[in-house]
Amino acid sequence: MSVRPDVVCWYEGMQLLPQHFQLQGLRAEAMAAHLARAANPWYWGVSQLSW
């Protein structure tokens, strides 16, 4: 994923919907992947395989 999702702006009294948690999870995964790529910028090999 090349684009990081926006931060969910949590505030008191906010109606919690499943989409908020989904977006929060997507952002956490994207940030973890970004940090992993930044930690080792010269990786090589197969990164993804789809059939």
Distance bins in CASP14 RR format, pairs under 12 A and 6 or more apart:
PFRMAT RR
TARGET T0000
AUTHOR 0000-0000-0000
RMODE 2
METHOD distances of the structure
MODEL  1
1 25 0 0 0 0 0 1 0 0 0 0 0
1 26 0 0 0 0 1 0 0 0 0 0 0
1 27 0 0 0 0 0 1 0 0 0 0 0
1 28 0 0 0 0 0 1 0 0 0 0 0
1 29 1 0 0 1 0 0 0 0 0 0 0
1 30 1 0 1 0 0 0 0 0 0 0 0
1 31 0 0 0 0 0 1 0 0 0 0 0
1 32 0 0 0 0 0 1 0 0 0 0 0
1 33 1 0 0 1 0 0 0 0 0 0 0
1 34 0 0 0 0 1 0 0 0 0 0 0
1 37 0 0 0 0 0 1 0 0 0 0 0
1 48 0 0 0 0 0 1 0 0 0 0 0
2 30 0 0 0 0 1 0 0 0 0 0 0
2 33 0 0 0 0 0 1 0 0 0 0 0
2 34 0 0 0 0 1 0 0 0 0 0 0
2 37 0 0 0 0 0 1 0 0 0 0 0
3 26 0 0 0 0 0 1 0 0 0 0 0
3 27 0 0 0 0 0 1 0 0 0 0 0
3 30 1 0 0 1 0 0 0 0 0 0 0
3 33 0 0 0 0 0 1 0 0 0 0 0
3 34 0 0 0 0 0 1 0 0 0 0 0
4 23 0 0 0 0 0 1 0 0 0 0 0
4 25 0 0 0 0 0 1 0 0 0 0 0
4 26 0 0 0 0 1 0 0 0 0 0 0
4 27 1 0 0 1 0 0 0 0 0 0 0
4 28 0 0 0 0 0 1 0 0 0 0 0
4 29 0 0 0 0 1 0 0 0 0 0 0
4 30 1 0 1 0 0 0 0 0 0 0 0
4 31 1 0 0 1 0 0 0 0 0 0 0
4 32 0 0 0 0 0 1 0 0 0 0 0
4 33 0 0 0 0 1 0 0 0 0 0 0
4 34 1 0 0 1 0 0 0 0 0 0 0
4 35 0 0 0 0 0 1 0 0 0 0 0
4 37 0 0 0 0 0 1 0 0 0 0 0
5 19 0 0 0 0 0 1 0 0 0 0 0
5 20 0 0 0 0 0 1 0 0 0 0 0
5 22 0 0 0 0 1 0 0 0 0 0 0
5 23 1 0 1 0 0 0 0 0 0 0 0
5 24 0 0 0 0 1 0 0 0 0 0 0
5 25 0 0 0 0 1 0 0 0 0 0 0
5 26 1 0 1 0 0 0 0 0 0 0 0
5 27 1 0 1 0 0 0 0 0 0 0 0
5 28 0 0 0 0 1 0 0 0 0 0 0
5 29 0 0 0 0 1 0 0 0 0 0 0
5 30 1 0 0 1 0 0 0 0 0 0 0
5 31 0 0 0 0 1 0 0 0 0 0 0
5 33 0 0 0 0 0 1 0 0 0 0 0
5 34 0 0 0 0 0 1 0 0 0 0 0
6 20 0 0 0 0 0 1 0 0 0 0 0
6 23 1 0 0 1 0 0 0 0 0 0 0
6 24 0 0 0 0 0 1 0 0 0 0 0
6 26 0 0 0 0 1 0 0 0 0 0 0
6 27 1 0 0 1 0 0 0 0 0 0 0
6 30 0 0 0 0 0 1 0 0 0 0 0
7 20 0 0 0 0 0 1 0 0 0 0 0
7 23 0 0 0 0 1 0 0 0 0 0 0
7 24 0 0 0 0 1 0 0 0 0 0 0
7 25 0 0 0 0 0 1 0 0 0 0 0
7 26 0 0 0 0 0 1 0 0 0 0 0
7 27 1 0 0 1 0 0 0 0 0 0 0
7 28 0 0 0 0 0 1 0 0 0 0 0
7 30 0 0 0 0 0 1 0 0 0 0 0
7 31 0 0 0 0 0 1 0 0 0 0 0
8 14 0 0 0 0 1 0 0 0 0 0 0
8 16 0 0 0 0 0 1 0 0 0 0 0
8 17 0 0 0 0 0 1 0 0 0 0 0
8 19 0 0 0 0 1 0 0 0 0 0 0
8 20 1 0 1 0 0 0 0 0 0 0 0
8 21 0 0 0 0 1 0 0 0 0 0 0
8 22 0 0 0 0 1 0 0 0 0 0 0
8 23 1 0 1 0 0 0 0 0 0 0 0
8 24 1 0 1 0 0 0 0 0 0 0 0
8 25 0 0 0 0 1 0 0 0 0 0 0
8 26 0 0 0 0 1 0 0 0 0 0 0
8 27 1 0 0 1 0 0 0 0 0 0 0
8 28 0 0 0 0 0 1 0 0 0 0 0
9 20 0 0 0 0 1 0 0 0 0 0 0
9 23 0 0 0 0 0 1 0 0 0 0 0
9 24 0 0 0 0 0 1 0 0 0 0 0
9 27 0 0 0 0 0 1 0 0 0 0 0
10 16 0 0 0 0 1 0 0 0 0 0 0
10 17 0 0 0 0 0 1 0 0 0 0 0
10 20 1 0 0 1 0 0 0 0 0 0 0
10 21 0 0 0 0 0 1 0 0 0 0 0
10 23 0 0 0 0 0 1 0 0 0 0 0
10 24 0 0 0 0 1 0 0 0 0 0 0
11 20 0 0 0 0 0 1 0 0 0 0 0
14 20 1 0 0 1 0 0 0 0 0 0 0
16 22 0 0 0 0 0 1 0 0 0 0 0
16 23 0 0 0 0 0 1 0 0 0 0 0
16 24 0 0 0 0 0 1 0 0 0 0 0
17 23 0 0 0 0 1 0 0 0 0 0 0
17 24 0 0 0 0 0 1 0 0 0 0 0
18 24 0 0 0 0 0 1 0 0 0 0 0
18 25 0 0 0 0 0 1 0 0 0 0 0
19 25 0 0 0 0 0 1 0 0 0 0 0
19 26 0 0 0 0 0 1 0 0 0 0 0
20 26 0 0 0 0 0 1 0 0 0 0 0
20 27 0 0 0 0 0 1 0 0 0 0 0
21 27 0 0 0 0 0 1 0 0 0 0 0
21 28 0 0 0 0 0 1 0 0 0 0 0
22 28 0 0 0 0 0 1 0 0 0 0 0
22 29 0 0 0 0 0 1 0 0 0 0 0
23 29 0 0 0 0 0 1 0 0 0 0 0
23 30 0 0 0 0 0 1 0 0 0 0 0
24 30 0 0 0 0 0 1 0 0 0 0 0
24 31 0 0 0 0 0 1 0 0 0 0 0
25 31 0 0 0 0 1 0 0 0 0 0 0
25 32 0 0 0 0 1 0 0 0 0 0 0
26 32 0 0 0 0 0 1 0 0 0 0 0
26 33 0 0 0 0 0 1 0 0 0 0 0
27 33 0 0 0 0 0 1 0 0 0 0 0
27 34 0 0 0 0 0 1 0 0 0 0 0
28 34 0 0 0 0 0 1 0 0 0 0 0
28 35 0 0 0 0 0 1 0 0 0 0 0
29 35 0 0 0 0 0 1 0 0 0 0 0
29 36 0 0 0 0 0 1 0 0 0 0 0
30 36 0 0 0 0 0 1 0 0 0 0 0
30 37 0 0 0 0 0 1 0 0 0 0 0
31 37 0 0 0 0 0 1 0 0 0 0 0
31 38 0 0 0 0 0 1 0 0 0 0 0
32 38 0 0 0 0 0 1 0 0 0 0 0
32 39 0 0 0 0 0 1 0 0 0 0 0
33 39 0 0 0 0 0 1 0 0 0 0 0
33 47 0 0 0 0 0 1 0 0 0 0 0
33 48 0 0 0 0 0 1 0 0 0 0 0
34 41 0 0 0 0 0 1 0 0 0 0 0
35 41 0 0 0 0 0 1 0 0 0 0 0
36 43 0 0 0 0 1 0 0 0 0 0 0
36 47 0 0 0 0 0 1 0 0 0 0 0
37 43 1 0 0 1 0 0 0 0 0 0 0
37 47 0 0 0 0 1 0 0 0 0 0 0
40 47 0 0 0 0 0 1 0 0 0 0 0
END
